[in-house]
Amino acid sequence: MFIIIYDFSMAVLMFLFGIYFYKSKGKAARFLSGYNMKSADERKKYDENAMCKAYGKRMMFMSVPFIIGIIIDIQYQGIGCWIAWGIWLIMFVLLLIDRHKRER
């Protein structure tokens, strides 16, 4: 039962962070690592609102593996959590690769 609650809390947390980023109108950009270290002149080159909306959508989508994990954990305790974290880790690495390509 604990694992289902854990999966659920991770899904809610990721979804709420996504909503915050999506609706922040660019104010959440200060929480993006690397971006907050840029000078004011470099920040002017970016559309903070569009960037926060893109990251918000991605964060909301990153809650889906945990929802799938809940469904699997109902039948097979613990396996769904491992699968959810595995999928989430792959999604996170893909995000880092995409971000690295965009910065070049």
C-alpha positions as CSV (number, residue, x, y, z in Angstrom):
1,M,0.0,0.0,0.0
2,F,2.9,2.3,0.8
3,I,4.3,2.0,-2.7
4,I,0.9,3.0,-4.3
5,I,0.8,6.1,-2.1
6,Y,4.4,6.8,-3.0
7,D,3.7,6.5,-6.8
8,F,0.6,8.7,-6.3
9,S,2.5,11.4,-4.4
10,M,5.2,11.5,-7.1
11,A,2.6,11.8,-9.9
12,V,0.8,14.6,-8.0
13,L,4.1,16.4,-7.3
14,M,5.3,16.2,-10.9
15,F,1.9,17.3,-12.2
16,L,1.7,20.3,-9.7
17,F,5.2,21.4,-10.6
18,G,4.2,21.2,-14.3
19,I,1.1,23.3,-13.7
20,Y,3.2,25.9,-11.8
21,F,5.7,26.2,-14.6
22,Y,3.0,26.2,-17.3
23,K,1.0,29.0,-15.6
24,S,3.9,31.1,-14.3
25,K,4.1,33.4,-17.3
26,G,7.8,33.0,-17.3
27,K,8.4,33.6,-13.6
28,A,9.4,30.0,-13.0
29,A,12.4,30.3,-15.3
30,R,14.5,31.3,-12.3
31,F,14.2,27.6,-11.1
32,L,15.8,26.2,-14.3
33,S,19.4,25.3,-13.6
34,G,21.9,27.0,-15.8
35,Y,19.3,29.6,-17.0
36,N,19.3,31.4,-13.7
37,M,23.1,31.7,-13.9
38,K,23.1,33.6,-17.2
39,S,23.5,37.3,-17.4
40,A,20.6,39.6,-17.9
41,D,21.7,40.2,-21.5
42,E,21.7,36.5,-22.3
43,R,18.3,36.0,-20.7
44,K,16.8,38.6,-23.0
45,K,17.5,36.2,-25.9
46,Y,15.0,33.7,-24.6
47,D,11.2,33.8,-24.5
48,E,10.7,32.9,-20.8
49,N,7.0,32.4,-21.1
50,A,7.3,29.8,-24.0
51,M,10.2,28.1,-22.2
52,C,8.2,27.7,-19.0
53,K,5.2,26.4,-20.9
54,A,7.4,23.8,-22.7
55,Y,9.0,22.7,-19.4
56,G,5.6,22.7,-17.7
57,K,4.1,20.4,-20.3
58,R,7.0,18.1,-20.1
59,M,6.8,17.9,-16.3
60,M,3.1,17.1,-16.5
61,F,3.9,14.4,-19.0
62,M,6.5,13.0,-16.6
63,S,3.8,12.2,-14.1
64,V,2.3,9.6,-16.4
65,P,4.9,6.8,-15.6
66,F,3.9,7.1,-11.9
67,I,0.2,6.7,-12.8
68,I,1.1,3.6,-14.8
69,G,3.2,2.5,-11.8
70,I,0.1,2.7,-9.6
71,I,-1.9,0.5,-12.0
72,I,0.9,-2.1,-12.1
73,D,1.5,-1.9,-8.3
74,I,-2.2,-2.8,-7.7
75,Q,-1.5,-6.2,-9.2
76,Y,2.3,-6.6,-8.5
77,Q,3.5,-4.7,-5.5
78,G,6.7,-2.8,-6.0
79,I,7.3,-3.7,-9.7
80,G,5.3,-0.7,-10.9
81,C,7.3,1.7,-8.9
82,W,10.6,0.4,-10.4
83,I,9.1,0.5,-13.9
84,A,7.9,4.1,-13.2
85,W,11.3,5.3,-12.0
86,G,12.9,3.6,-15.0
87,I,10.7,5.3,-17.5
88,W,11.0,8.6,-15.6
89,L,14.8,8.3,-15.7
90,I,14.8,7.7,-19.4
91,M,12.5,10.7,-19.9
92,F,14.8,12.8,-17.8
93,V,17.9,11.8,-19.7
94,L,16.1,12.6,-23.0
95,L,15.2,16.0,-21.6
96,L,18.9,16.6,-20.7
97,I,20.0,15.6,-24.2
98,D,17.4,17.8,-25.8
99,R,18.4,20.7,-23.6
100,H,22.1,20.2,-24.4
101,K,21.3,20.2,-28.2
102,R,19.3,23.4,-27.9
103,E,22.0,25.3,-26.1
104,R,24.6,24.7,-28.8
